[in-house]
Amino acid sequence: MKIEFWPQDNFYPHPEVKDAEVQLLSVSAMNYSHQPSDLPYQGKVVWLTQFRPNLTYNLPVPRQLWRKRPNKTADRDNYEGERFRTFTADRCLTPLRAILTGQGVSPAEVRAAEALQAYLKKLFGITLPINPPGASIDGQTGNAFLLGQAAALASQRVSREELQFAGPEGFVIRAHQGVVIIAGLSPEGTAYGVARYLEDHGVRFFQPETREKLPDLSAAFLHELYLLDWPYLSRKGLTAGWQLGCQNAYQPAPSSGSPAEVEKIAEAIKDCCRKNQSVPEELFSQATTSNLGLYVAAKLLWNPFLDTSRLIREFEEKK
């Protein structure tokens, strides 16, 4: 079934139209943007939004015809069709009602689900239930977070090849069309994926559970994302940056750290990556003497292509 709403004021060359809303089979469509406070299920769901280019409409003159004409420039100047493609900020909104892991998962995956639940509460002010009664995971499951390898494979939206490509500490994130899947081959990989998805919405784990950046997203939406990611080098147990997935408890360093010193350490880590060498223990020890060094080193061991200056600037920003 295809329904087109026409005209819209953001399509050339049509004039502005009044706000309109159409409901069909419990699906609402309108030509204006909603806010979370305008939507149903208040306090019970987190909304996932799509941000995509609108499809082009039927063109009065097929492009194949005017391309064959001798005076192509003149034809383009007189062309009456759409001259640009537009974007709708929140083209489609779908509610996420729960966090599902499936049955018989490891305690580490349960902790990842509980951490996601806690951070969504901090960000959106909404507590999503974990594995509510009657919930199951299959190819038709929607409107939920699906965590872990078993849930991802059962949903039929993530393949085993994708998980294997990400590796034992890596993860796959597929937030698309009303489902957010976060999974790794290991529970640690799943937990890293949870932290990464939270970071993609503005969270920063400077000193995990001690100093974090938690934006207020009560008037915002989750967004779609597809990502395969894995650590470039072993994090060697560093808990800075992401506590989720780390086996060791976070231990603050004895000093705050000098940006100039951390810049040198960061460049040395990047140089090891350029030469495809492991990070020497001496350099690792230097990085762990300060909180700033811990944070920057942990981030660069995962991704050495990050901008060191930006990492330092974000770490030193006031809350």
ZADO-1210 file (C-alpha; in nm, 4 decimals, padded with zeros to 6 digits):
<atoms>
<atom x="00.0000" y="00.0000" z="00.0000" code="MET" pos="1"/>
<atom x="00.1402" y="00.3386" z="-00.1004" code="LYS" pos="2"/>
<atom x="-00.0055" y="00.6718" z="00.0040" code="ILE" pos="3"/>
<atom x="00.1380" y="01.0027" z="-00.1152" code="GLU" pos="4"/>
<atom x="00.0669" y="01.3363" z="00.0506" code="PHE" pos="5"/>
<atom x="00.0880" y="01.6183" z="-00.1990" code="TRP" pos="6"/>
<atom x="00.1639" y="01.9029" z="-00.2094" code="PRO" pos="7"/>
<atom x="00.4061" y="01.9758" z="00.0734" code="GLN" pos="8"/>
<atom x="00.5567" y="02.3157" z="00.1356" code="ASP" pos="9"/>
<atom x="00.9127" y="02.1761" z="00.1276" code="ASN" pos="10"/>
<atom x="00.8787" y="02.0499" z="-00.2273" code="PHE" pos="11"/>
<atom x="00.9639" y="02.2862" z="-00.5086" code="TYR" pos="12"/>
<atom x="00.7750" y="02.4787" z="-00.6463" code="PRO" pos="13"/>
<atom x="00.4596" y="02.4387" z="-00.4353" code="HIS" pos="14"/>
<atom x="00.3402" y="02.7032" z="-00.1851" code="PRO" pos="15"/>
<atom x="00.3023" y="02.6530" z="00.1858" code="GLU" pos="16"/>
<atom x="00.0189" y="02.4342" z="00.3087" code="VAL" pos="17"/>
<atom x="-00.1615" y="02.4319" z="00.6402" code="LYS" pos="18"/>
<atom x="-00.0831" y="02.1754" z="00.9068" code="ASP" pos="19"/>
<atom x="-00.2597" y="01.8513" z="00.8249" code="ALA" pos="20"/>
<atom x="-00.2846" y="01.5083" z="00.9857" code="GLU" pos="21"/>
<atom x="-00.4181" y="01.1841" z="00.8384" code="VAL" pos="22"/>
<atom x="-00.4875" y="00.8629" z="01.0300" code="GLN" pos="23"/>
<atom x="-00.5174" y="00.5249" z="00.8606" code="LEU" pos="24"/>
<atom x="-00.5129" y="00.1860" z="01.0322" code="LEU" pos="25"/>
<atom x="-00.3822" y="00.3428" z="01.3567" code="SER" pos="26"/>
<atom x="-00.0944" y="00.5087" z="01.1677" code="VAL" pos="27"/>
<atom x="-00.0785" y="00.8882" z="01.1781" code="SER" pos="28"/>
<atom x="00.0858" y="01.1008" z="00.9112" code="ALA" pos="29"/>
<atom x="00.1300" y="01.4767" z="00.9238" code="MET" pos="30"/>
<atom x="00.3277" y="01.7494" z="00.7528" code="ASN" pos="31"/>
<atom x="00.4762" y="01.8924" z="01.0733" code="TYR" pos="32"/>
<atom x="00.7195" y="01.7665" z="01.3351" code="SER" pos="33"/>
<atom x="00.6062" y="01.6250" z="01.6654" code="HIS" pos="34"/>
<atom x="00.7699" y="01.6580" z="02.0064" code="GLN" pos="35"/>
<atom x="00.7835" y="01.3682" z="02.2536" code="PRO" pos="36"/>
<atom x="00.5339" y="01.5513" z="02.4747" code="SER" pos="37"/>
<atom x="00.2801" y="01.5452" z="02.1881" code="ASP" pos="38"/>
<atom x="00.2985" y="01.1687" z="02.1386" code="LEU" pos="39"/>
<atom x="00.1055" y="00.8872" z="02.3100" code="PRO" pos="40"/>
<atom x="00.2322" y="00.6362" z="02.5694" code="TYR" pos="41"/>
<atom x="00.3701" y="00.9140" z="02.7898" code="GLN" pos="42"/>
<atom x="00.6304" y="00.7829" z="03.0343" code="GLY" pos="43"/>
<atom x="00.6184" y="00.4304" z="02.8899" code="LYS" pos="44"/>
<atom x="00.8221" y="00.4363" z="02.5671" code="VAL" pos="45"/>
<atom x="01.1299" y="00.5911" z="02.4093" code="VAL" pos="46"/>
<atom x="01.0797" y="00.7028" z="02.0497" code="TRP" pos="47"/>
<atom x="01.3103" y="00.6057" z="01.7622" code="LEU" pos="48"/>
<atom x="01.3145" y="00.8411" z="01.4646" code="THR" pos="49"/>
<atom x="01.4058" y="00.8004" z="01.0979" code="GLN" pos="50"/>
<atom x="01.5978" y="01.0748" z="00.9193" code="PHE" pos="51"/>
<atom x="01.6082" y="00.9990" z="00.5496" code="ARG" pos="52"/>
<atom x="01.5754" y="01.1718" z="00.2135" code="PRO" pos="53"/>
<atom x="01.2229" y="01.1853" z="00.0805" code="ASN" pos="54"/>
<atom x="01.1564" y="00.9900" z="-00.2351" code="LEU" pos="55"/>
<atom x="01.1367" y="01.1824" z="-00.5583" code="THR" pos="56"/>
<atom x="00.7947" y="01.2166" z="-00.7115" code="TYR" pos="57"/>
<atom x="00.6875" y="01.1319" z="-01.0665" code="ASN" pos="58"/>
<atom x="00.8631" y="01.3604" z="-01.3136" code="LEU" pos="59"/>
<atom x="00.6679" y="01.5232" z="-01.5968" code="PRO" pos="60"/>
<atom x="00.9455" y="01.4604" z="-01.8505" code="VAL" pos="61"/>
<atom x="01.1520" y="01.1395" z="-01.8213" code="PRO" pos="62"/>
<atom x="01.5218" y="01.2157" z="-01.7799" code="ARG" pos="63"/>
<atom x="01.6079" y="00.9680" z="-02.0557" code="GLN" pos="64"/>
<atom x="01.4283" y="01.1914" z="-02.3065" code="LEU" pos="65"/>
<atom x="01.5859" y="01.5283" z="-02.2300" code="TRP" pos="66"/>
<atom x="01.9313" y="01.3716" z="-02.2038" code="ARG" pos="67"/>
<atom x="01.8992" y="01.2677" z="-02.5698" code="LYS" pos="68"/>
<atom x="01.7984" y="01.6119" z="-02.6886" code="ARG" pos="69"/>
<atom x="02.0680" y="01.8281" z="-02.8555" code="PRO" pos="70"/>
<atom x="02.0140" y="02.1355" z="-02.6376" code="ASN" pos="71"/>
<atom x="02.0412" y="01.9772" z="-02.2942" code="LYS" pos="72"/>
<atom x="02.1196" y="02.2996" z="-02.1071" code="THR" pos="73"/>
<atom x="01.8074" y="02.4732" z="-02.2314" code="ALA" pos="74"/>
<atom x="01.5952" y="02.1725" z="-02.1409" code="ASP" pos="75"/>
<atom x="01.7299" y="02.1742" z="-01.7850" code="ARG" pos="76"/>
<atom x="01.6597" y="02.5467" z="-01.7503" code="ASP" pos="77"/>
<atom x="01.2973" y="02.4952" z="-01.8542" code="ASN" pos="78"/>
<atom x="01.2554" y="02.1749" z="-01.6595" code="TYR" pos="79"/>
<atom x="00.9405" y="02.1815" z="-01.4422" code="GLU" pos="80"/>
<atom x="01.0183" y="01.8807" z="-01.2240" code="GLY" pos="81"/>
<atom x="01.1717" y="01.8617" z="-00.8759" code="GLU" pos="82"/>
<atom x="01.5040" y="02.0492" z="-00.8655" code="ARG" pos="83"/>
<atom x="01.6353" y="01.9093" z="-00.5371" code="PHE" pos="84"/>
<atom x="01.5701" y="01.6313" z="-00.2935" code="ARG" pos="85"/>
<atom x="01.4488" y="01.7228" z="00.0525" code="THR" pos="86"/>
<atom x="01.4857" y="01.5776" z="00.4010" code="PHE" pos="87"/>
<atom x="01.2273" y="01.5314" z="00.6719" code="THR" pos="88"/>
<atom x="01.3851" y="01.5462" z="01.0156" code="ALA" pos="89"/>
<atom x="01.1495" y="01.2932" z="01.1766" code="ASP" pos="90"/>
<atom x="01.0065" y="01.1067" z="00.8841" code="ARG" pos="91"/>
<atom x="00.8777" y="00.8171" z="01.0916" code="CYS" pos="92"/>
<atom x="00.8573" y="00.7655" z="01.4685" code="LEU" pos="93"/>
<atom x="00.8276" y="00.4262" z="01.6357" code="THR" pos="94"/>
<atom x="00.7953" y="00.3561" z="02.0099" code="PRO" pos="95"/>
<atom x="01.0399" y="00.1275" z="02.1901" code="LEU" pos="96"/>
<atom x="00.8578" y="-00.0409" z="02.4766" code="ARG" pos="97"/>
<atom x="01.1049" y="-00.2872" z="02.6321" code="ALA" pos="98"/>
<atom x="01.4567" y="-00.4272" z="02.6540" code="ILE" pos="99"/>
<atom x="01.4761" y="-00.7929" z="02.5519" code="LEU" pos="100"/>
<atom x="01.7666" y="-01.0335" z="02.5986" code="THR" pos="101"/>
<atom x="01.5922" y="-01.3667" z="02.5595" code="GLY" pos="102"/>
<atom x="01.6098" y="-01.6448" z="02.8158" code="GLN" pos="103"/>
<atom x="01.9147" y="-01.8065" z="02.9735" code="GLY" pos="104"/>
<atom x="02.1601" y="-01.5253" z="02.9010" code="VAL" pos="105"/>
<atom x="02.4779" y="-01.4666" z="03.1018" code="SER" pos="106"/>
<atom x="02.4888" y="-01.2401" z="03.4085" code="PRO" pos="107"/>
<atom x="02.7103" y="-00.9990" z="03.2109" code="ALA" pos="108"/>
<atom x="02.4367" y="-00.9520" z="02.9489" code="GLU" pos="109"/>
<atom x="02.1808" y="-00.8987" z="03.2242" code="VAL" pos="110"/>
<atom x="02.4064" y="-00.6261" z="03.3673" code="ARG" pos="111"/>
<atom x="02.4334" y="-00.4661" z="03.0219" code="ALA" pos="112"/>
<atom x="02.0531" y="-00.4614" z="02.9962" code="ALA" pos="113"/>
<atom x="02.0242" y="-00.3110" z="03.3438" code="GLU" pos="114"/>
<atom x="02.2848" y="-00.0476" z="03.2558" code="ALA" pos="115"/>
<atom x="02.0968" y="00.0447" z="02.9369" code="LEU" pos="116"/>
<atom x="01.7752" y="00.0675" z="03.1355" code="GLN" pos="117"/>
<atom x="01.9400" y="00.2951" z="03.3943" code="ALA" pos="118"/>
<atom x="02.0965" y="00.5290" z="03.1378" code="TYR" pos="119"/>
<atom x="01.7740" y="00.5579" z="02.9366" code="LEU" pos="120"/>
<atom x="01.6077" y="00.6601" z="03.2621" code="LYS" pos="121"/>
<atom x="01.8716" y="00.9293" z="03.3147" code="LYS" pos="122"/>
<atom x="01.8536" y="01.0547" z="02.9550" code="LEU" pos="123"/>
<atom x="01.4817" y="01.0328" z="02.8756" code="PHE" pos="124"/>
<atom x="01.3224" y="01.0002" z="03.2193" code="GLY" pos="125"/>
<atom x="01.1625" y="00.6688" z="03.1184" code="ILE" pos="126"/>
<atom x="01.2191" y="00.3203" z="03.2623" code="THR" pos="127"/>
<atom x="01.1740" y="00.0447" z="03.0050" code="LEU" pos="128"/>
<atom x="01.0968" y="-00.3048" z="03.1410" code="PRO" pos="129"/>
<atom x="01.3514" y="-00.5833" z="03.0857" code="ILE" pos="130"/>
<atom x="01.2075" y="-00.9061" z="02.9432" code="ASN" pos="131"/>
<atom x="00.8443" y="-00.8318" z="03.0369" code="PRO" pos="132"/>
<atom x="00.6081" y="-01.1316" z="03.0667" code="PRO" pos="133"/>
<atom x="00.4951" y="-01.2727" z="02.7349" code="GLY" pos="134"/>
<atom x="00.7752" y="-01.1104" z="02.5343" code="ALA" pos="135"/>
<atom x="00.9484" y="-01.3277" z="02.2757" code="SER" pos="136"/>
<atom x="01.2077" y="-01.2684" z="02.0051" code="ILE" pos="137"/>
<atom x="01.1680" y="-01.3743" z="01.6435" code="ASP" pos="138"/>
<atom x="01.1669" y="-01.2231" z="01.2969" code="GLY" pos="139"/>
<atom x="00.8491" y="-01.0279" z="01.3760" code="GLN" pos="140"/>
<atom x="00.9657" y="-00.8727" z="01.7031" code="THR" pos="141"/>
<atom x="00.9570" y="-00.4947" z="01.6982" code="GLY" pos="142"/>
<atom x="00.9351" y="-00.1859" z="01.9172" code="ASN" pos="143"/>
<atom x="01.2158" y="-00.2982" z="02.1484" code="ALA" pos="144"/>
<atom x="01.5862" y="-00.3042" z="02.2272" code="PHE" pos="145"/>
<atom x="01.7350" y="-00.6472" z="02.1557" code="LEU" pos="146"/>
<atom x="02.0604" y="-00.7166" z="02.3419" code="LEU" pos="147"/>
<atom x="02.3089" y="-00.9953" z="02.2954" code="GLY" pos="148"/>
<atom x="02.4043" y="-01.2534" z="02.0358" code="GLN" pos="149"/>
<atom x="02.1078" y="-01.4855" z="02.0944" code="ALA" pos="150"/>
<atom x="01.8532" y="-01.2048" z="02.0628" code="ALA" pos="151"/>
<atom x="02.0222" y="-01.0595" z="01.7539" code="ALA" pos="152"/>
<atom x="02.0251" y="-01.3921" z="01.5687" code="LEU" pos="153"/>
<atom x="01.6697" y="-01.4772" z="01.6716" code="ALA" pos="154"/>
<atom x="01.5495" y="-01.1458" z="01.5288" code="SER" pos="155"/>
<atom x="01.6924" y="-01.2446" z="01.1874" code="GLN" pos="156"/>
<atom x="01.8112" y="-00.8851" z="01.1419" code="ARG" pos="157"/>
<atom x="02.1779" y="-00.9499" z="01.2263" code="VAL" pos="158"/>
<atom x="02.3762" y="-01.2389" z="01.0812" code="SER" pos="159"/>
<atom x="02.6384" y="-01.4547" z="01.2462" code="ARG" pos="160"/>
<atom x="02.8831" y="-01.3347" z="00.9802" code="GLU" pos="161"/>
<atom x="02.8426" y="-00.9770" z="01.1000" code="GLU" pos="162"/>
<atom x="02.9100" y="-01.0762" z="01.4607" code="LEU" pos="163"/>
<atom x="03.2155" y="-01.2784" z="01.3603" code="GLN" pos="164"/>
<atom x="03.3437" y="-00.9908" z="01.1499" code="PHE" pos="165"/>
<atom x="03.3285" y="-00.7639" z="01.4578" code="ALA" pos="166"/>
<atom x="03.5366" y="-01.0142" z="01.6566" code="GLY" pos="167"/>
<atom x="03.5272" y="-01.1301" z="02.0202" code="PRO" pos="168"/>
<atom x="03.5365" y="-00.7771" z="02.1695" code="GLU" pos="169"/>
<atom x="03.3532" y="-00.6003" z="01.8885" code="GLY" pos="170"/>
<atom x="02.9838" y="-00.5394" z="01.8401" code="PHE" pos="171"/>
<atom x="02.7100" y="-00.4774" z="01.5870" code="VAL" pos="172"/>
<atom x="02.4545" y="-00.1994" z="01.6273" code="ILE" pos="173"/>
<atom x="02.1511" y="-00.2000" z="01.4002" code="ARG" pos="174"/>
<atom x="01.8982" y="00.0631" z="01.5030" code="ALA" pos="175"/>
<atom x="01.6450" y="00.0573" z="01.2216" code="HIS" pos="176"/>
<atom x="01.2684" y="00.0642" z="01.1689" code="GLN" pos="177"/>
<atom x="01.1528" y="00.0347" z="01.5260" code="GLY" pos="178"/>
<atom x="01.4158" y="-00.2077" z="01.6578" code="VAL" pos="179"/>
<atom x="01.7533" y="-00.1345" z="01.8185" code="VAL" pos="180"/>
<atom x="01.9824" y="-00.4393" z="01.8140" code="ILE" pos="181"/>
<atom x="02.3098" y="-00.4270" z="02.0072" code="ILE" pos="182"/>
<atom x="02.5100" y="-00.7478" z="02.0085" code="ALA" pos="183"/>
<atom x="02.8591" y="-00.8926" z="02.0230" code="GLY" pos="184"/>
<atom x="03.0045" y="-01.2405" z="02.0057" code="LEU" pos="185"/>
<atom x="03.0786" y="-01.2026" z="02.3773" code="SER" pos="186"/>
<atom x="02.8841" y="-01.0350" z="02.6592" code="PRO" pos="187"/>
<atom x="03.1703" y="-00.7835" z="02.6828" code="GLU" pos="188"/>
<atom x="03.1222" y="-00.6916" z="02.3176" code="GLY" pos="189"/>
<atom x="02.7498" y="-00.6394" z="02.3767" code="THR" pos="190"/>
<atom x="02.8222" y="-00.4131" z="02.6733" code="ALA" pos="191"/>
<atom x="03.0736" y="-00.2106" z="02.4685" code="TYR" pos="192"/>
<atom x="02.8030" y="-00.1715" z="02.2060" code="GLY" pos="193"/>
<atom x="02.5601" y="-00.0348" z="02.4653" code="VAL" pos="194"/>
<atom x="02.8194" y="00.2220" z="02.5706" code="ALA" pos="195"/>
<atom x="02.8892" y="00.3154" z="02.2075" code="ARG" pos="196"/>
<atom x="02.5201" y="00.3663" z="02.1271" code="TYR" pos="197"/>
<atom x="02.4843" y="00.5863" z="02.4348" code="LEU" pos="198"/>
<atom x="02.7892" y="00.7844" z="02.3245" code="GLU" pos="199"/>
<atom x="02.6305" y="00.8351" z="01.9860" code="ASP" pos="200"/>
<atom x="02.3539" y="01.0222" z="02.1709" code="HIS" pos="201"/>
<atom x="02.5892" y="01.2514" z="02.3606" code="GLY" pos="202"/>
<atom x="02.6884" y="01.0509" z="02.6696" code="VAL" pos="203"/>
<atom x="03.0553" y="01.0683" z="02.7712" code="ARG" pos="204"/>
<atom x="03.2154" y="00.8319" z="03.0236" code="PHE" pos="205"/>
<atom x="03.5091" y="01.0459" z="03.1384" code="PHE" pos="206"/>
<atom x="03.5465" y="00.8732" z="03.4754" code="GLN" pos="207"/>
<atom x="03.2882" y="00.5957" z="03.4730" code="PRO" pos="208"/>
<atom x="03.0309" y="00.6251" z="03.7507" code="GLU" pos="209"/>
<atom x="03.2358" y="00.9180" z="03.8860" code="THR" pos="210"/>
<atom x="03.2256" y="01.1900" z="03.6197" code="ARG" pos="211"/>
<atom x="03.0061" y="01.1442" z="03.3169" code="GLU" pos="212"/>
<atom x="02.8300" y="01.3712" z="03.0688" code="LYS" pos="213"/>
<atom x="02.4579" y="01.2960" z="03.0579" code="LEU" pos="214"/>
<atom x="02.2585" y="01.5249" z="02.8257" code="PRO" pos="215"/>
<atom x="01.8899" y="01.5886" z="02.8825" code="ASP" pos="216"/>
<atom x="01.7112" y="01.4073" z="02.5987" code="LEU" pos="217"/>
<atom x="01.3596" y="01.4306" z="02.7406" code="SER" pos="218"/>
<atom x="01.2584" y="01.6398" z="02.4370" code="ALA" pos="219"/>
<atom x="01.4605" y="01.4346" z="02.1850" code="ALA" pos="220"/>
<atom x="01.4429" y="01.1034" z="01.9997" code="PHE" pos="221"/>
<atom x="01.6754" y="00.8078" z="01.9560" code="LEU" pos="222"/>
<atom x="01.8159" y="00.7919" z="01.6040" code="HIS" pos="223"/>
<atom x="01.8931" y="00.5135" z="01.3630" code="GLU" pos="224"/>
<atom x="02.2441" y="00.3751" z="01.3283" code="LEU" pos="225"/>
<atom x="02.4271" y="00.0851" z="01.1688" code="TYR" pos="226"/>
<atom x="02.7772" y="00.0167" z="01.2979" code="LEU" pos="227"/>
<atom x="03.0297" y="-00.2656" z="01.3211" code="LEU" pos="228"/>
<atom x="03.3148" y="-00.1758" z="01.5527" code="ASP" pos="229"/>
<atom x="03.5976" y="-00.3458" z="01.7434" code="TRP" pos="230"/>
<atom x="03.9125" y="-00.2381" z="01.9341" code="PRO" pos="231"/>
<atom x="04.2212" y="-00.1605" z="01.7283" code="TYR" pos="232"/>
<atom x="04.4513" y="-00.2684" z="02.0119" code="LEU" pos="233"/>
<atom x="04.3934" y="-00.4502" z="02.3390" code="SER" pos="234"/>
<atom x="04.2655" y="-00.2133" z="02.6066" code="ARG" pos="235"/>
<atom x="04.4662" y="-00.4088" z="02.8634" code="LYS" pos="236"/>
<atom x="04.1936" y="-00.3811" z="03.1243" code="GLY" pos="237"/>
<atom x="04.1588" y="-00.0040" z="03.1037" code="LEU" pos="238"/>
<atom x="03.8171" y="00.0900" z="03.2367" code="THR" pos="239"/>
<atom x="03.8360" y="00.4578" z="03.1441" code="ALA" pos="240"/>
<atom x="03.6066" y="00.5735" z="02.8670" code="GLY" pos="241"/>
<atom x="03.3724" y="00.2733" z="02.8943" code="TRP" pos="242"/>
<atom x="03.3138" y="00.0936" z="03.2218" code="GLN" pos="243"/>
<atom x="03.0492" y="-00.1212" z="03.0560" code="LEU" pos="244"/>
<atom x="03.2040" y="-00.4489" z="02.9497" code="GLY" pos="245"/>
<atom x="03.5221" y="-00.4059" z="03.1539" code="CYS" pos="246"/>
<atom x="03.6053" y="-00.6802" z="03.3999" code="GLN" pos="247"/>
<atom x="03.7933" y="-00.4520" z="03.6405" code="ASN" pos="248"/>
<atom x="03.6315" y="-00.1895" z="03.8616" code="ALA" pos="249"/>
<atom x="03.7221" y="00.1690" z="03.7751" code="TYR" pos="250"/>
<atom x="04.0065" y="00.3072" z="03.9869" code="GLN" pos="251"/>
<atom x="04.0737" y="00.6838" z="03.9581" code="PRO" pos="252"/>
<atom x="04.4348" y="00.7781" z="03.8912" code="ALA" pos="253"/>
<atom x="04.6348" y="00.9724" z="04.1535" code="PRO" pos="254"/>
<atom x="04.6526" y="01.2939" z="03.9442" code="SER" pos="255"/>
<atom x="04.4440" y="01.4894" z="03.6938" code="SER" pos="256"/>
<atom x="04.7186" y="01.4981" z="03.4291" code="GLY" pos="257"/>
<atom x="04.8833" y="01.7633" z="03.2128" code="SER" pos="258"/>
<atom x="04.7432" y="01.8069" z="02.8579" code="PRO" pos="259"/>
<atom x="05.0958" y="01.8451" z="02.7194" code="ALA" pos="260"/>
<atom x="05.2096" y="01.5182" z="02.8765" code="GLU" pos="261"/>
<atom x="04.8982" y="01.3369" z="02.7591" code="VAL" pos="262"/>
<atom x="04.9504" y="01.4713" z="02.4050" code="GLU" pos="263"/>
<atom x="05.2945" y="01.3056" z="02.4006" code="LYS" pos="264"/>
<atom x="05.1544" y="00.9776" z="02.5304" code="ILE" pos="265"/>
<atom x="04.8752" y="00.9880" z="02.2724" code="ALA" pos="266"/>
<atom x="05.1177" y="01.0498" z="01.9868" code="GLU" pos="267"/>
<atom x="05.3317" y="00.7579" z="02.1047" code="ALA" pos="268"/>
<atom x="05.0236" y="00.5291" z="02.1072" code="ILE" pos="269"/>
<atom x="04.9316" y="00.6416" z="01.7554" code="LYS" pos="270"/>
<atom x="05.2891" y="00.5834" z="01.6409" code="ASP" pos="271"/>
<atom x="05.2694" y="00.2245" z="01.7700" code="CYS" pos="272"/>
<atom x="04.9554" y="00.1792" z="01.5604" code="CYS" pos="273"/>
<atom x="05.1233" y="00.3245" z="01.2514" code="ARG" pos="274"/>
<atom x="05.4070" y="00.0767" z="01.2911" code="LYS" pos="275"/>
<atom x="05.1685" y="-00.2076" z="01.3775" code="ASN" pos="276"/>
<atom x="05.3424" y="-00.2577" z="01.7112" code="GLN" pos="277"/>
<atom x="05.1981" y="-00.3318" z="02.0527" code="SER" pos="278"/>
<atom x="05.2014" y="-00.0567" z="02.3153" code="VAL" pos="279"/>
<atom x="05.5032" y="-00.1042" z="02.5463" code="PRO" pos="280"/>
<atom x="05.4337" y="-00.1507" z="02.9159" code="GLU" pos="281"/>
<atom x="05.6292" y="00.1653" z="03.0021" code="GLU" pos="282"/>
<atom x="05.4007" y="00.3779" z="02.7857" code="LEU" pos="283"/>
<atom x="05.0965" y="00.2028" z="02.9270" code="PHE" pos="284"/>
<atom x="05.2149" y="00.2787" z="03.2808" code="SER" pos="285"/>
<atom x="05.2651" y="00.6462" z="03.1952" code="GLN" pos="286"/>
<atom x="04.9092" y="00.6702" z="03.0650" code="ALA" pos="287"/>
<atom x="04.7603" y="00.5283" z="03.3835" code="THR" pos="288"/>
<atom x="04.9182" y="00.7884" z="03.6148" code="THR" pos="289"/>
<atom x="04.6490" y="01.0510" z="03.5453" code="SER" pos="290"/>
<atom x="04.2730" y="01.0543" z="03.4924" code="ASN" pos="291"/>
<atom x="04.3120" y="01.2420" z="03.1649" code="LEU" pos="292"/>
<atom x="04.5770" y="00.9961" z="03.0471" code="GLY" pos="293"/>
<atom x="04.3524" y="00.7019" z="03.1374" code="LEU" pos="294"/>
<atom x="04.0640" y="00.8423" z="02.9351" code="TYR" pos="295"/>
<atom x="04.2651" y="00.9373" z="02.6265" code="VAL" pos="296"/>
<atom x="04.4663" y="00.6136" z="02.6228" code="ALA" pos="297"/>
<atom x="04.1554" y="00.3962" z="02.6555" code="ALA" pos="298"/>
<atom x="03.9848" y="00.5784" z="02.3694" code="LYS" pos="299"/>
<atom x="04.2906" y="00.5642" z="02.1423" code="LEU" pos="300"/>
<atom x="04.3550" y="00.1970" z="02.2088" code="LEU" pos="301"/>
<atom x="04.0053" y="00.1367" z="02.0751" code="TRP" pos="302"/>
<atom x="04.0311" y="00.3889" z="01.7907" code="ASN" pos="303"/>
<atom x="04.3737" y="00.5512" z="01.7273" code="PRO" pos="304"/>
<atom x="04.2245" y="00.7758" z="01.4579" code="PHE" pos="305"/>
<atom x="04.0417" y="00.9926" z="01.7125" code="LEU" pos="306"/>
<atom x="04.1419" y="01.3570" z="01.7528" code="ASP" pos="307"/>
<atom x="04.3516" y="01.3802" z="02.0709" code="THR" pos="308"/>
<atom x="04.2906" y="01.7545" z="02.1112" code="SER" pos="309"/>
<atom x="03.9169" y="01.6999" z="02.1015" code="ARG" pos="310"/>
<atom x="03.9351" y="01.4183" z="02.3588" code="LEU" pos="311"/>
<atom x="04.1331" y="01.6437" z="02.5938" code="ILE" pos="312"/>
<atom x="03.8995" y="01.9379" z="02.5362" code="ARG" pos="313"/>
<atom x="03.5908" y="01.7279" z="02.6103" code="GLU" pos="314"/>
<atom x="03.7491" y="01.5809" z="02.9224" code="PHE" pos="315"/>
<atom x="03.8339" y="01.9240" z="03.0610" code="GLU" pos="316"/>
<atom x="03.4950" y="02.0808" z="02.9910" code="GLU" pos="317"/>
<atom x="03.2944" y="02.1728" z="03.2965" code="LYS" pos="318"/>
<atom x="02.9765" y="01.9820" z="03.3654" code="LYS" pos="319"/>
</atoms>
